Amino acid sequence: MNAVVYEVSADVDAAIREDYLRWLGPHVAEILALPGFARADVFEVVDPASPDTLRVCMHYHLVDEAALQAYLREHAPRLRADGIARFGGRMRAQRRVMRALDLAR
């Protein structure tokens, strides 16, 4: 069973920083309550910095790729739509999936 990390990076207009961060906490908690999610790490990107943009990066740790596929199929469309409805073009997200390498073989 290979754990995976689902990374979501968001660039948020600085003018809505506080509104976005108030929304982000419950949003992450909702995701963590879903099956297959083990934990989340949330970071503010400080380098490269941008005075006009809040950059955040979330690492969602899932138990396996099947849990990620279930999330993408059953929950992601609704959760993504919520962010778009709230923030529109003032928040831009990118996503990627990573799998840990076992280098101690």
N, C-alpha and C positions, 0 to 999 in steps of 0.2 A: 504494500500500500504506500504510494508516494504522496506525501503532503504537497500541496500547491499554495502559492501565494497569488492572489488576485489583486493587482495594483490598480488603483484609480487615482489619477492626478487631475487636479482641477485648478484652473486659473480663474480667479474671481475678481471682478472689478472692485477696487479698493473702497469705492463708495458704499458697497453693500456688505463689507467685511463682517460687521457685527451681526447683521441679519443672517448671513450665511453660516457663521459659526454657531448661532443659536439653533439653527435648523440642523446643522451637521451632527451635533451630539446625539439627539434622538434618532436621526437617520442611521448612524452607525450602530446604535443600540438595537434598532429594529432588525438590521441585517444580522447582528450577532445572535439574535434570538432564533434565527432560521437553522434548520438541520444542517449539520456538516461544517458550520463555522466554529473555529476553536478560539480565535482571538483576533483583535485588530490593533494595529499601531497607526497612529495618526500623527503626521509631521507637518510642520510649516517649513516650506523650502526657503532657506535663507541665502542660498548661493546657487544660481544667480538670483540676485534680488531685483525687484522692480517696484518703484514707488507707487505705480498705478495699479498694481495687481497683488492680490493675496494668492500665493501658490501653496496648495496643500497636496499631500500625498498620503493615501491610505493604503496600508498593506493588510489585506484580509487573509488570514491563514485558515485554510480549509483542510479537512481530513484527507480528501482525495479528489481526483478529477471528476468522479461521478457526482460528488456533492456540488462542485462548481457547475457542471452541466445542468443539474437539476435547478440550481439557483438561476442560471441564465435563461432557462426555459420557463420557469414557473414564477419568478419574482422580479427579475431585472427589468422587464418592460414597464411594470407598474412603478417601481422605485425610480427609474430614470425619468419617466413621465412626470413624476412629482417634482423633481429638481428642475426640469425644463419649465413646468407650469409656474413655479415660484420665481425662477431667476432668469428664464429665457436666455437671450444672448449675452447676459452679463456674467455667465458662468460657462466655461468651456471645459469639457472633460475628455481625458484620454485614458485608455485602459490597456493593460497587458497582463499576461499570465506567465508565472515563473514556476519552475520545478527545481527543488534543491538537488544539487549534485553530491553524490557520495564520493568524496575524494580520499577517504581513508581506506580504500580497498587495497 
